[in-house]
Amino acid sequence: MGRGRAKAKQIKVARKLKYYSPDTDLGALQKELGAEQRNSDSSDPYDDEFDYSDYADKYNVDDDDEDEDTQRES
């Protein structure tokens, strides 16, 4: 017994969370999470990343050719 009240309270809390959307202070959230603010003029988020294209050209191997060679040897 008593399960009815607990279930009703859970439903009430779930509805409140589902339909109530408080105003969120995104600036405060950003500070709390310790995120750094970027001051770059570029809109591309990947501009700051290392360029791996040289490695891609150097190590790009077509794996399908290797599979065919090993099948012929078997």
N, C-alpha and C positions, 0 to 999 in steps of 0.2 A: 504494500500500500504506500501511498505517498508519491508514486511515480508520476501521477498526473500533474502535480504542481511543478515538479522538476522539468517535465517535458514542456509544459506550457511556458515556463520561464525561458527554456532554451529556444523555443519557437519565437518568443517575443524578442530575445536578443538577436536571433538570426535575422528577423525582419528588420529590426532597427539598423543592423549592419548593412543589409542589402539595399535599403531604400534611403538611408540618411548618408549624405556625402558632405562632410564638413569641409570648410575652406582649408586648404593645405598651404602652409608657408614653405614653398619649395626652397627658398634661400636658407632658411633655418635647417631644413632637412639636409641640404647640401653641406652646410657647415658641420652638422652633427656626424655625417658619414665621412667627413674628411676629404671630400672631393676637391681637386684643384680646378680652378677656373682658368681656361685657356684664353689667351689674348691673341690668337692667330686670326688673320684676316681671311683665311681660306675656309670654305664651307665643307671641304672634304675631310672627314674625320681620320682618314688613313694617310694624310700627308706627312705626319710625324713618324710613321713607321719606316723601318729599314727596308731598303730596296733589295729584294731577293732575286731579281730577274737574272743577274749574272749566274747565280747558283742554279737557277732553273734551266738555263741554257746549257750549263756545264754537265749537270747530272740528269738531264731529262733522257730517259731510256724508254724505248718502246717495249713494254713487257710482253706484248703479244708475240713478237718475233722470237723471244727467248723460249716461250712455251712451245712454239712449233718445233724449234730445234731439239728440245728435250724429248718431245714426243717421237720424233724421227729416230733418235738414238735408241729408244726403248724397244 
